[in-house]
Amino acid sequence: MPRKLVVGNWKMNGSLAVNADLVSAVAAGLPCAGELPGQVDVAIAPPIVYVAQLRQLIDKKNSSLALAVQDVSAAASGAFTGDVAASMVAEFGVRYAIVGHSERRKYQGESDSLVAQKAVAAQQAGLTPIVCVGETLEERDAGRALAVVAAQVHAVLMQSELDVSRLVIAYEPVWAIGTGRTASPEQAQEIHAAIRHQLKQLSEAAANTAILYGGSMNAANAKQLLAQADIDGGLIGGAALKAQDFLAIVQAAQLCGE
Ligand SMILES: O=C[C@H](O)COP(=O)(O)O
């Protein structure tokens, strides 16, 4: 079984002062770099402007905490005002790039095909993409959740340059994000199992692809969700902004990984 992965997505929250406190508190609850690793990899995705600050904080604390970003450009360089290339964030020791978050699909109009290109661009810079997929409430109510998610995953898997062994998928039902209304463990497991099946059709290596759940995961519900056979970790929004809550989720992942 793969190690568990817990990623805190800070979204557009933070400040120099708030970040310093939060990283210190999170790092205090995690192993130091080089120590015997636990069963869980833990990463934080701050707003891009704070990546350098977090790099310094993490290094200073010699922490095992990894860095992620919330998005990368599909392009390698050039005239793309406001965008950031994957190779640029890689220079800061960033390990993961979230791509295709539903908030970007909604507010920036990102298509399945653009998200797939971003996943490839991230890999080409040495990052592991965390590809977000998930259905809206209307799609679920119409009985289309499995089909919508399958199409989103398919768009990524059909990229010939994609290395499926260096991929993370995050299932985030849109109706569960920031709403306090989480998918039940059974609802989440059903979709995760379908994603796993889809990945395995492409490659047996997919048995080791981490599939994260995201959507109102918190200290109280994490254990039940993470105990599901195909839920390999969490992509955490609101609960990642409080060290105690975030560490409780990491601890739940630790228990489920043993
Ligand atoms: O990226 C994180 C997800 O959108 C989940 O956010 P949430 O935990 O606030 O629901």
The ligand as a Tripos MOL2 file, in Angstrom:
@<TRIPOS>MOLECULE
LIG
   10     9     1     0     0
SMALL
NO_CHARGES

@<TRIPOS>ATOM
      1 O1         -8.2680   22.1540   -1.7100 O.2       1 LIG1
      2 C1         -9.0060   21.8950   -0.7690 C.2       1 LIG1
      3 C2        -10.3970   21.6430   -0.9620 C.3       1 LIG1
      4 O2        -10.9870   22.5360   -1.8380 O.3       1 LIG1
      5 C3        -11.1910   21.4070    0.2850 C.3       1 LIG1
      6 O3        -11.5160   22.6140    0.9300 O.3       1 LIG1
      7 P1        -12.3000   22.5270    2.3340 P.3       1 LIG1
      8 O4        -11.5320   21.5550    3.1690 O.co2     1 LIG1
      9 O5        -12.2640   23.9100    2.8660 O.co2     1 LIG1
     10 O6        -13.6680   22.0190    2.0150 O.co2     1 LIG1
@<TRIPOS>BOND
     1     1     2 2
     2     2     3 1
     3     3     4 1
     4     3     5 1
     5     5     6 1
     6     6     7 1
     7     7     8 2
     8     7     9 1
     9     7    10 1
@<TRIPOS>SUBSTRUCTURE
     1 LIG1         1 GROUP 0 **** ****
